[in-house]
Amino acid sequence: MQDINTKKQEQNINSKPAVKHPVSEIEEGKQLLDVIAPDHVEVDFNHIKVNNVYYRTLFIGGYPRFVAPGWLEPVINFNSSLDISFFVYPVAGKSVLDDLRRKIAEMEAEISTDIQRGRVVDPATTAKLEDARALQEQLVKGIERYFEFSFYITIPANSVEELNNVSRQIESLLGSLLIIAKPATLDQKEGFLSTVPYGQDRLSITRNMDTTSVATTFPFTSAELSSDTGVLYGINSQNESFIIFDRFSLENGNMTVFATSGAGKSYFVKLEAIRSLMIGSDAIILDPEAEYKTLCEAVGGEYIAFSYNSPAKINPFDLSQIREEGENQLGLKILSLHSLMKVIMGQITPTQDAMLDRALVMTYKARGITTDPETQTKEPPLMEDLYKTLIGMEVPEALDLAARLEKFVRGSFQGIFDKQTNINLNNPFTVFSVKDLQEALRPIAMFIILDYIWTRVKRDIKRRILIVDEAWHMMRYPDTAAFLWSVVKRARKYYLGLTTITQDVEDFLGQDIGKAIVTNSALRLLLKQSPAAIDKIGEVFYLSQGEKQLLLAANVGEGIFFAGPHHAPIRVVASEEEHKLINTRPQDNPLPTMPNMKAWNREA
């Protein structure tokens, strides 16, 4: 291994004294080159280390016979930062034609000799001859020009293991495109310098290409996310094209939206909801802050608010009443109730968990409901029935569980979750609001509402969008997070697209379930991010440094839109009529001026 310490080069300025920068901490006598140069550089035979970062340069040594435009898109969108450089050198047409004439003569002679000797003509030679003749004709007519083309990729990594892993992935990816990539062994320093922005080709490993072939290598166009069907999500801020997409055309219809407070999360989701409504998609919204009330009233939707005095009720013991082969509806409901009860009751022991399971089975059996599907159409029990069953067991473990449940049946929370369901999902635009509930009750209410929606979605399958705003409420508890994850996994089966929205990015992505929800969402939107969360976001979404800066400096309604393997910068736009319906910013709806306020007071 060669160890090269960075030389401290001195610059002599004859007539001007050294001037110390007023802001920087550059010591007097040091030059700018001394400050910006790396502290340490190590050159190995297959990588180079600059400070604490490892680099490996690959050169492209073999290409397929045919490539399509945009063939480098998988490399450009690779899930890791890469430094890619192209060098294109024009070649004089006369010298190329002379070389082609000689090559064509050689190949014709080879084929003629094989035929005279009775040998099978090499098909590779025949293909090369056809290509050479076609290229010769195009060069003579001036249709094509000739170039020498160099292509290098430098991979940065924090460790040798990571470097080797990413290198194998890149070589495998290029191999799937019939492109041969090789490391610049014993020449890594020159390879590294060939991909830094100096414009110097230190390796000079070239391949002859015509104009059309070179044109296909240019990947510097943003992804087009326009299709013939779907809704308008925004405008591509790079090329001003429309981002029109149908979320149900992908492998699943799920979406995740991450942004800081006030960055335009709800604004974007409201736009998608009303535009999807226009093309026949139902919208069901779980609204913790009553942000969707005005929009709901404007489109003739149903607004259901949950509180102590609200007439709307949901019984968490409801069954879906849908028979599916291989599924036990009662067993699935009891599993769901186990998760709900753990959120309500808190931590319980294994003995109490077994007691709870026995009590749930007995509660349903008391209403005549068993694993027999014929019995599952009967009226389900209430939470009060479970409370009475636990008391009737007359053992300390069951009485402890009953005591934890008592406030929802006889205490301060009575009347919220202990009545039979009296609502439905017949309206194509339905909003469930939990704003009037205490903070401690919101995760419970969101769980029960989501479970109710899930049972009704299974009963009547049609195109729906389910929006869970402020999803971090459900991520606070392992059981509610696991239930949300189960909906994400199974939504596609029932023509449902789940949209999860959160501003608490670190807590959401800090859990394995949060990352799994992102992984299983084909659509993702990142709006403005805080500096504290950008590193986590960059790690999960494999963002480049430029994309991180874009999210940090983004204005309201600007960010990056991901659709499957493609992503593009987006600017959310709305018509004036849409803006009036969905905007909730107080500063855009100012209070009356002082004279009007005085007049209002006099009238009052």
C-alpha positions as CSV (number, residue, x, y, z in Angstrom):
1,M,0.0,0.0,0.0
2,Q,1.3,3.4,-0.9
3,D,0.8,6.2,1.7
4,I,0.8,9.7,0.4
5,N,0.7,12.6,2.8
6,T,-0.7,15.8,1.3
7,K,2.0,18.2,0.5
8,K,1.7,21.6,1.9
9,Q,2.4,23.7,-1.2
10,E,3.5,27.3,-0.8
11,Q,2.4,30.1,-3.0
12,N,4.6,33.2,-3.3
13,I,2.9,36.5,-3.6
14,N,5.6,39.0,-4.4
15,S,4.1,42.3,-4.0
16,K,1.1,41.7,-1.8
17,P,1.2,40.8,1.9
18,A,-0.9,37.8,3.1
19,V,-4.4,39.0,4.3
20,K,-6.1,37.1,7.0
21,H,-9.8,36.4,6.4
22,P,-11.9,38.1,9.0
23,V,-14.3,35.2,9.5
24,S,-12.2,32.0,9.0
25,E,-9.8,30.6,11.5
26,I,-7.0,30.3,9.0
27,E,-3.7,30.8,10.9
28,E,-1.6,33.6,9.6
29,G,1.0,32.1,7.1
30,K,-1.3,29.3,6.0
31,Q,-2.5,29.3,2.4
32,L,-6.0,28.4,1.1
33,L,-4.6,25.2,-0.5
34,D,-3.4,24.1,3.0
35,V,-6.9,24.4,4.4
36,I,-8.9,22.7,1.7
37,A,-6.5,19.9,1.0
38,P,-7.3,16.5,2.7
39,D,-5.3,15.6,5.7
40,H,-4.5,12.1,4.5
41,V,-4.6,10.1,1.2
42,E,-4.0,6.4,0.9
43,V,-3.7,4.7,-2.5
44,D,-4.3,0.9,-2.6
45,F,-4.2,-1.3,-5.7
46,N,-8.1,-1.5,-5.8
47,H,-9.3,1.6,-3.9
48,I,-8.2,5.0,-2.6
49,K,-8.9,6.5,0.8
50,V,-9.3,10.3,1.2
51,N,-9.5,11.2,4.9
52,N,-12.0,8.7,6.2
53,V,-13.8,7.9,2.9
54,Y,-13.0,5.0,0.6
55,Y,-13.3,5.4,-3.2
56,R,-13.2,2.9,-6.0
57,T,-13.3,3.8,-9.7
58,L,-14.8,1.4,-12.3
59,F,-14.3,1.8,-16.0
60,I,-16.6,0.5,-18.7
61,G,-14.8,-1.9,-21.0
62,G,-17.6,-3.6,-22.9
63,Y,-20.9,-2.6,-24.4
64,P,-23.8,-4.5,-25.9
65,R,-24.5,-4.3,-29.6
66,F,-27.8,-2.4,-29.1
67,V,-28.9,0.0,-26.4
68,A,-32.2,1.9,-25.9
69,P,-32.4,5.6,-25.0
70,G,-32.2,6.0,-21.2
71,W,-30.3,2.8,-20.7
72,L,-28.3,4.4,-17.9
73,E,-31.3,5.3,-15.9
74,P,-30.9,2.3,-13.5
75,V,-27.4,3.6,-12.8
76,I,-28.4,7.2,-12.3
77,N,-31.2,6.1,-9.9
78,F,-29.0,3.6,-8.0
79,N,-29.7,3.6,-4.3
80,S,-26.3,5.0,-3.4
81,S,-24.2,8.1,-4.2
82,L,-22.1,7.7,-7.3
83,D,-19.7,10.0,-9.1
84,I,-20.1,9.4,-12.8
85,S,-18.1,11.0,-15.6
86,F,-18.3,10.9,-19.4
87,F,-15.7,12.1,-21.9
88,V,-16.6,12.5,-25.5
89,Y,-13.8,13.1,-28.2
90,P,-14.7,14.0,-31.8
91,V,-12.8,11.9,-34.4
92,A,-12.0,13.1,-37.9
93,G,-14.4,11.5,-40.4
94,K,-11.7,10.6,-43.0
95,S,-9.6,8.6,-40.6
96,V,-12.7,6.7,-39.4
97,L,-13.7,5.9,-43.0
98,D,-10.2,4.6,-43.8
99,D,-10.3,2.3,-40.8
100,L,-13.8,1.1,-41.6
101,R,-12.8,0.3,-45.2
102,R,-9.9,-1.7,-44.0
103,K,-11.9,-3.5,-41.3
104,I,-14.7,-4.3,-43.8
105,A,-12.2,-5.7,-46.2
106,E,-10.7,-7.9,-43.5
107,M,-14.1,-9.3,-42.4
108,E,-15.2,-9.9,-46.0
109,A,-11.9,-11.8,-46.6
110,E,-12.4,-13.9,-43.5
111,I,-16.0,-14.8,-44.5
112,S,-14.9,-15.6,-48.1
113,T,-12.1,-17.9,-46.8
114,D,-14.4,-19.8,-44.4
115,I,-16.9,-20.4,-47.3
116,Q,-14.1,-21.6,-49.7
117,R,-12.8,-24.0,-47.0
118,G,-16.3,-25.3,-46.2
119,R,-16.3,-23.9,-42.6
120,V,-19.3,-22.5,-40.8
121,V,-19.2,-18.7,-41.0
122,D,-18.7,-17.1,-37.6
123,P,-22.1,-15.3,-36.9
124,A,-20.3,-12.6,-34.8
125,T,-18.2,-11.7,-37.8
126,T,-21.3,-11.4,-39.9
127,A,-23.0,-9.2,-37.4
128,K,-19.9,-6.9,-37.2
129,L,-19.8,-6.7,-41.0
130,E,-23.4,-5.6,-41.2
131,D,-22.9,-3.0,-38.5
132,A,-19.7,-1.7,-40.2
133,R,-21.4,-1.4,-43.6
134,A,-24.4,0.5,-42.1
135,L,-22.1,2.8,-40.2
136,Q,-19.9,3.4,-43.3
137,E,-23.0,4.4,-45.3
138,Q,-24.2,6.8,-42.6
139,L,-20.8,8.4,-42.2
140,V,-20.5,8.9,-46.0
141,K,-23.9,10.6,-46.2
142,G,-23.1,12.8,-43.1
143,I,-26.0,11.3,-41.1
144,E,-23.6,10.2,-38.3
145,R,-20.4,11.4,-36.8
146,Y,-17.8,9.4,-34.9
147,F,-16.5,9.9,-31.4
148,E,-14.4,8.2,-28.8
149,F,-16.3,7.8,-25.5
150,S,-15.1,7.2,-22.0
151,F,-17.3,6.2,-19.1
152,Y,-16.1,6.0,-15.4
153,I,-17.9,5.5,-12.1
154,T,-16.4,6.3,-8.7
155,I,-18.1,4.7,-5.6
156,P,-17.7,6.4,-2.2
157,A,-18.2,4.4,1.0
158,N,-17.5,4.6,4.7
159,S,-15.8,1.2,4.9
160,V,-14.1,-1.4,2.8
161,E,-16.9,-3.8,3.4
162,E,-19.5,-1.3,2.2
163,L,-17.3,-0.4,-0.8
164,N,-17.1,-4.1,-1.8
165,N,-20.8,-4.6,-1.4
166,V,-21.8,-1.5,-3.5
167,S,-19.2,-2.4,-6.1
168,R,-20.7,-5.9,-6.5
169,Q,-24.2,-4.3,-6.9
170,I,-23.0,-1.9,-9.5
171,E,-21.2,-4.6,-11.5
172,S,-24.2,-6.8,-11.3
173,L,-26.6,-4.0,-12.4
174,L,-24.4,-3.1,-15.3
175,G,-24.0,-6.8,-16.1
176,S,-27.8,-7.1,-16.4
177,L,-27.5,-4.4,-19.1
178,L,-24.7,-6.5,-20.9
179,I,-22.2,-3.8,-19.9
180,I,-18.8,-4.9,-18.6
181,A,-17.4,-2.9,-15.7
182,K,-13.9,-3.4,-14.3
183,P,-12.1,-1.7,-11.4
184,A,-9.2,0.5,-12.4
185,T,-6.7,-1.8,-10.6
186,L,-3.3,-0.2,-9.8
187,D,-4.7,3.1,-11.2
188,Q,-7.2,4.1,-8.6
189,K,-5.7,7.6,-8.1
190,E,-6.0,8.4,-11.8
191,G,-9.5,7.0,-11.8
192,F,-10.5,9.1,-8.9
193,L,-9.1,12.2,-10.6
194,S,-11.0,11.3,-13.7
195,T,-14.4,11.6,-11.9
196,V,-13.8,14.7,-9.9
197,P,-14.9,18.0,-11.6
198,Y,-11.6,18.8,-13.2
199,G,-12.6,17.7,-16.7
200,Q,-9.5,15.5,-17.1
201,D,-9.5,12.0,-18.4
202,R,-6.5,10.5,-16.6
203,L,-7.4,6.8,-17.6
204,S,-8.1,7.4,-21.3
205,I,-10.0,4.1,-21.8
206,T,-12.2,4.9,-24.8
207,R,-14.7,3.2,-27.0
208,N,-15.6,4.2,-30.5
209,M,-19.3,5.4,-30.9
210,D,-21.4,7.1,-33.4
211,T,-23.7,10.1,-32.7
212,T,-26.8,8.0,-32.0
213,S,-25.0,5.7,-29.6
214,V,-23.5,8.7,-27.7
215,A,-26.9,10.4,-27.5
216,T,-28.4,7.4,-25.7
217,T,-25.8,7.7,-22.9
218,F,-27.1,11.1,-21.7
219,P,-29.3,10.5,-18.7
220,F,-29.5,14.1,-17.6
221,T,-33.2,14.5,-17.9
222,S,-35.5,14.3,-14.9
223,A,-38.0,11.4,-14.7
224,E,-41.2,11.9,-16.6
225,L,-44.1,10.9,-14.3
226,S,-46.9,11.8,-16.7
227,S,-49.4,9.2,-17.8
228,D,-52.7,9.1,-19.6
229,T,-54.7,8.3,-16.4
230,G,-54.7,9.4,-12.8
231,V,-54.7,12.8,-11.1
232,L,-52.4,15.8,-11.2
233,Y,-50.1,15.7,-8.2
234,G,-48.0,18.8,-9.2
235,I,-45.5,20.2,-11.6
236,N,-42.0,18.8,-12.2
237,S,-39.9,21.9,-11.1
238,Q,-37.0,20.8,-13.4
239,N,-38.7,20.7,-16.7
240,E,-42.2,22.1,-15.9
241,S,-44.0,19.0,-17.0
242,F,-47.1,17.7,-15.3
243,I,-46.8,14.9,-12.7
244,I,-49.9,12.9,-13.4
245,F,-50.1,9.4,-11.9
246,D,-52.6,6.7,-11.0
247,R,-51.6,5.3,-7.7
248,F,-53.4,2.1,-8.3
249,S,-51.4,1.4,-11.5
250,L,-48.4,0.5,-9.3
251,E,-47.7,-2.7,-7.3
252,N,-49.7,-1.2,-4.5
253,G,-51.7,2.0,-3.9
254,N,-50.1,3.1,-0.6
255,M,-48.4,6.5,-0.1
256,T,-46.3,8.0,2.7
257,V,-46.0,11.8,3.2
258,F,-43.2,13.2,5.4
259,A,-42.6,16.9,6.1
260,T,-42.2,19.5,8.8
261,S,-45.2,21.3,10.3
262,G,-46.5,23.9,7.8
263,A,-44.7,22.4,4.8
264,G,-48.0,21.6,3.0
265,K,-48.6,17.9,3.8
266,S,-52.4,18.2,4.4
267,Y,-52.7,20.7,1.5
268,F,-51.2,18.1,-0.9
269,V,-53.3,15.2,0.5
270,K,-56.6,17.3,0.3
271,L,-55.8,18.1,-3.3
272,E,-55.3,14.4,-4.2
273,A,-58.5,13.5,-2.3
274,I,-60.8,15.9,-4.1
275,R,-59.2,15.2,-7.5
276,S,-59.4,11.4,-6.9
277,L,-63.1,11.9,-6.0
278,M,-63.7,13.4,-9.4
279,I,-62.4,10.2,-11.2
280,G,-64.5,7.8,-9.1
281,S,-62.3,7.0,-6.0
282,D,-63.9,7.1,-2.6
283,A,-62.0,8.9,0.2
284,I,-62.0,8.0,3.9
285,I,-60.1,10.3,6.1
286,L,-58.9,9.9,9.8
287,D,-58.6,13.5,10.9
288,P,-57.1,14.3,14.3
289,E,-57.2,18.1,14.0
290,A,-60.5,18.8,12.1
291,E,-58.6,20.1,9.1
292,Y,-60.9,18.5,6.6
293,K,-64.3,19.7,7.8
294,T,-64.6,22.6,5.3
295,L,-63.6,20.4,2.4
296,C,-66.0,17.7,3.5
297,E,-68.9,20.1,3.6
298,A,-68.0,21.5,0.2
299,V,-68.1,18.2,-1.6
300,G,-71.2,16.9,0.2
301,G,-69.3,14.4,2.3
302,E,-70.1,13.0,5.8
303,Y,-68.3,14.5,8.7
304,I,-68.3,12.2,11.8
305,A,-66.9,13.7,15.0
306,F,-66.2,11.5,18.0
307,S,-66.6,12.9,21.5
308,Y,-68.5,12.2,24.8
309,N,-71.7,13.9,23.5
310,S,-71.4,12.8,19.8
311,P,-74.2,10.6,18.5
312,A,-71.7,8.7,16.3
313,K,-70.7,5.4,17.9
314,I,-68.5,2.5,16.8
315,N,-68.5,-0.9,18.6
316,P,-65.0,-2.3,18.5
317,F,-66.5,-5.8,18.8
318,D,-68.1,-5.6,15.3
319,L,-67.4,-8.5,12.9
320,S,-66.9,-7.9,9.2
321,Q,-69.6,-10.5,8.4
322,I,-67.5,-11.5,5.3
323,R,-66.8,-15.1,4.7
324,E,-63.4,-15.7,3.2
325,E,-62.0,-19.2,2.6
326,G,-59.3,-20.1,5.1
327,E,-60.0,-17.2,7.4
328,N,-61.7,-17.3,10.8
329,Q,-63.4,-13.9,11.3
330,L,-63.9,-14.4,15.0
331,G,-60.3,-15.4,15.5
332,L,-59.1,-12.4,13.6
333,K,-61.3,-10.0,15.5
334,I,-60.1,-11.5,18.9
335,L,-56.5,-10.9,17.8
336,S,-57.4,-7.3,16.9
337,L,-59.1,-6.9,20.3
338,H,-56.0,-8.2,22.0
339,S,-54.1,-5.3,20.5
340,L,-56.7,-2.8,21.4
341,M,-57.0,-3.9,25.0
342,K,-53.2,-3.7,25.4
343,V,-53.5,-0.1,24.3
344,I,-56.4,0.5,26.7
345,M,-55.1,-1.5,29.7
346,G,-51.3,-1.0,29.3
347,Q,-48.8,-3.7,30.1
348,I,-50.3,-7.0,31.1
349,T,-48.7,-10.3,32.3
350,P,-48.8,-13.6,30.2
351,T,-51.3,-14.9,32.7
352,Q,-53.6,-11.9,32.2
353,D,-53.2,-12.2,28.5
354,A,-54.5,-15.7,28.7
355,M,-57.3,-14.6,30.9
356,L,-58.2,-11.8,28.5
357,D,-58.3,-14.3,25.6
358,R,-60.6,-16.6,27.5
359,A,-62.8,-13.7,28.5
360,L,-63.2,-12.5,24.9
361,V,-64.2,-16.0,23.7
362,M,-66.7,-16.3,26.5
363,T,-68.1,-12.8,25.7
364,Y,-68.8,-13.7,22.1
365,K,-70.2,-17.1,23.1
366,A,-72.6,-15.4,25.5
367,R,-74.1,-13.7,22.5
368,G,-74.3,-17.0,20.6
369,I,-71.3,-16.2,18.3
370,T,-68.7,-18.9,17.8
371,T,-66.3,-20.0,15.1
372,D,-69.2,-21.2,13.0
373,P,-69.7,-18.6,10.3
374,E,-73.5,-19.0,10.5
375,T,-73.4,-17.5,14.0
376,Q,-71.3,-14.5,13.2
377,T,-74.2,-12.4,11.7
378,K,-75.7,-12.0,15.2
379,E,-75.5,-8.7,17.1
380,P,-72.0,-8.5,18.6
381,P,-71.3,-7.9,22.3
382,L,-70.2,-4.6,23.8
383,M,-67.3,-3.6,25.9
384,E,-69.6,-3.7,29.0
385,D,-70.1,-7.4,28.3
386,L,-66.4,-8.0,28.4
387,Y,-66.2,-6.0,31.7
388,K,-68.9,-8.2,33.2
389,T,-67.2,-11.4,32.0
390,L,-63.9,-10.4,33.6
391,I,-65.6,-9.6,36.9
392,G,-67.5,-12.9,36.8
393,M,-64.2,-14.8,36.6
394,E,-63.6,-13.8,40.2
395,V,-59.8,-14.2,40.1
396,P,-57.3,-11.4,41.0
397,E,-55.8,-11.3,37.5
398,A,-59.2,-10.9,35.8
399,L,-60.4,-8.3,38.4
400,D,-57.3,-6.3,37.7
401,L,-58.1,-6.2,34.0
402,A,-61.7,-5.3,34.7
403,A,-60.5,-2.4,36.9
404,R,-58.5,-1.0,34.0
405,L,-61.5,-1.3,31.7
406,E,-64.0,0.2,34.2
407,K,-63.5,3.9,33.2
408,F,-64.5,3.1,29.7
409,V,-67.7,1.4,30.9
410,R,-68.7,3.1,34.1
411,G,-66.2,5.9,34.6
412,S,-65.1,9.2,32.9
413,F,-64.8,7.7,29.4
414,Q,-68.3,6.1,29.4
415,G,-70.3,6.5,26.3
416,I,-67.5,6.7,23.7
417,F,-66.6,3.1,22.9
418,D,-69.4,1.1,24.6
419,K,-72.4,1.4,22.2
420,Q,-73.5,-0.4,19.1
421,T,-72.3,1.0,15.8
422,N,-74.7,3.5,14.3
423,I,-72.7,4.8,11.3
424,N,-71.9,3.6,7.8
425,L,-69.5,4.3,4.9
426,N,-72.1,4.9,2.2
427,N,-70.9,8.5,1.4
428,P,-67.9,8.6,-1.1
429,F,-66.2,11.2,1.0
430,T,-66.2,10.4,4.8
431,V,-64.2,12.1,7.5
432,F,-63.7,10.8,11.0
433,S,-62.6,13.5,13.4
434,V,-61.1,12.8,16.9
435,K,-60.2,16.4,17.7
436,D,-62.6,16.7,20.6
437,L,-61.1,13.7,22.4
438,Q,-58.4,13.9,25.0
439,E,-54.8,13.3,23.8
440,A,-54.7,10.0,25.7
441,L,-57.8,8.7,23.9
442,R,-56.8,9.6,20.4
443,P,-54.6,6.5,19.7
444,I,-57.5,4.3,21.0
445,A,-60.1,6.1,18.9
446,M,-57.9,6.0,15.8
447,F,-57.3,2.2,16.3
448,I,-61.1,1.6,16.7
449,I,-62.0,3.7,13.7
450,L,-59.3,2.2,11.5
451,D,-60.5,-1.3,12.5
452,Y,-64.1,-0.4,11.7
453,I,-63.0,1.0,8.3
454,W,-61.0,-2.1,7.6
455,T,-64.0,-4.4,8.3
456,R,-66.3,-2.3,6.0
457,V,-63.7,-2.1,3.2
458,K,-63.6,-5.9,3.1
459,R,-67.4,-6.1,2.9
460,D,-67.7,-3.9,-0.2
461,I,-64.6,-3.8,-2.4
462,K,-64.2,-0.8,-4.6
463,R,-61.6,1.9,-5.4
464,R,-60.9,3.8,-2.1
465,I,-58.2,6.0,-0.6
466,L,-57.7,5.9,3.2
467,I,-55.9,8.8,4.6
468,V,-54.4,8.6,8.2
469,D,-53.3,12.1,9.1
470,E,-50.8,12.5,12.0
471,A,-50.0,8.8,11.8
472,W,-47.4,9.2,14.6
473,H,-50.3,8.9,17.1
474,M,-50.6,5.2,16.1
475,M,-46.8,4.7,16.0
476,R,-46.6,5.5,19.7
477,Y,-47.8,2.1,20.7
478,P,-46.4,-1.2,19.3
479,D,-49.9,-2.7,19.0
480,T,-51.4,0.2,17.1
481,A,-48.3,0.4,14.9
482,A,-48.5,-3.3,14.1
483,F,-52.2,-2.9,13.2
484,L,-51.4,0.0,10.8
485,W,-48.7,-2.2,9.3
486,S,-51.2,-5.1,8.8
487,V,-53.5,-2.7,6.8
488,V,-50.6,-1.5,4.7
489,K,-49.7,-5.1,3.8
490,R,-53.2,-6.2,2.9
491,A,-54.7,-3.0,1.4
492,R,-53.9,-3.9,-2.2
493,K,-56.1,-7.0,-2.0
494,Y,-59.2,-4.9,-1.3
495,Y,-58.5,-2.1,-3.9
496,L,-57.5,0.3,-1.1
497,G,-54.7,2.8,-1.1
498,L,-53.5,3.9,2.4
499,T,-51.9,7.3,2.8
500,T,-50.0,7.9,6.0
501,I,-49.0,11.5,6.9
502,T,-46.6,12.5,9.7
503,Q,-44.4,15.3,10.8
504,D,-42.6,13.3,13.5
505,V,-40.2,11.7,11.0
506,E,-37.6,10.5,13.5
507,D,-40.0,8.6,15.7
508,F,-41.8,7.1,12.7
509,L,-38.7,6.0,10.9
510,G,-36.9,5.0,14.1
511,Q,-39.1,1.9,14.3
512,D,-38.8,-1.1,12.1
513,I,-42.5,-1.0,11.4
514,G,-42.2,2.6,10.2
515,K,-39.5,1.7,7.8
516,A,-41.6,-1.3,6.6
517,I,-44.5,1.0,5.9
518,V,-42.3,3.2,3.8
519,T,-40.9,0.2,1.9
520,N,-44.4,-1.1,1.1
521,S,-45.6,2.3,-0.2
522,A,-45.2,2.6,-3.9
523,L,-45.8,6.4,-3.7
524,R,-43.8,8.6,-1.4
525,L,-43.6,12.4,-1.0
526,L,-41.0,14.3,0.9
527,L,-41.6,18.0,1.5
528,K,-39.5,20.4,3.4
529,Q,-37.5,18.7,6.2
530,S,-35.8,19.9,9.3
531,P,-32.0,19.6,9.7
532,A,-32.4,17.2,12.6
533,A,-34.3,14.7,10.5
534,I,-32.6,15.1,7.1
535,D,-29.9,12.5,7.8
536,K,-32.5,9.8,8.7
537,I,-34.6,10.7,5.7
538,G,-31.5,10.5,3.5
539,E,-30.6,7.1,4.9
540,V,-34.1,5.6,4.4
541,F,-34.7,7.1,0.9
542,Y,-31.1,6.9,-0.4
543,L,-31.0,10.7,-1.1
544,S,-28.0,12.3,-2.7
545,Q,-26.4,15.4,-1.0
546,G,-28.1,17.6,-3.6
547,E,-31.5,16.1,-2.8
548,K,-31.0,16.7,0.9
549,Q,-30.2,20.3,0.2
550,L,-33.3,20.6,-1.9
551,L,-35.5,19.4,1.0
552,L,-33.8,21.7,3.5
553,A,-34.2,24.8,1.3
554,A,-37.7,23.9,-0.1
555,N,-40.5,26.3,0.0
556,V,-44.1,25.4,1.1
557,G,-45.4,22.8,-1.3
558,E,-42.0,21.8,-2.8
559,G,-40.2,18.5,-2.4
560,I,-39.5,15.2,-4.1
561,F,-42.1,12.8,-5.4
562,F,-41.4,9.1,-5.6
563,A,-43.4,6.8,-7.9
564,G,-42.1,3.3,-7.9
565,P,-38.4,3.4,-9.0
566,H,-38.7,6.9,-10.4
567,H,-38.6,10.2,-8.5
568,A,-38.7,13.8,-9.5
569,P,-38.8,17.3,-7.8
570,I,-42.4,18.5,-7.4
571,R,-44.2,21.7,-6.9
572,V,-47.7,21.3,-5.7
573,V,-50.2,23.6,-7.5
574,A,-53.9,24.2,-7.0
575,S,-56.6,26.3,-8.8
576,E,-58.0,29.3,-7.0
577,E,-61.2,27.4,-6.2
578,E,-59.3,24.4,-4.8
579,H,-57.1,26.7,-2.7
580,K,-60.1,28.3,-1.0
581,L,-61.4,24.9,0.0
582,I,-58.2,23.3,1.3
583,N,-56.2,26.2,2.7
584,T,-56.1,26.3,6.5
585,R,-53.3,28.8,7.1
586,P,-54.6,31.5,9.6
587,Q,-52.5,34.2,7.9
588,D,-54.3,33.6,4.6
589,N,-57.7,34.1,6.4
590,P,-57.1,37.4,8.4
591,L,-59.3,38.6,11.1
592,P,-61.5,41.7,10.3
593,T,-59.9,45.0,10.6
594,M,-60.3,47.1,13.8
595,P,-63.2,49.3,12.5
596,N,-65.2,46.2,11.5
597,M,-64.4,44.6,14.9
598,K,-65.8,47.7,16.7
599,A,-68.9,47.6,14.5
600,W,-69.3,43.9,15.3
601,N,-69.0,44.6,19.0
602,R,-71.7,47.3,18.8
603,E,-74.0,44.9,17.0
604,A,-73.4,42.2,19.7
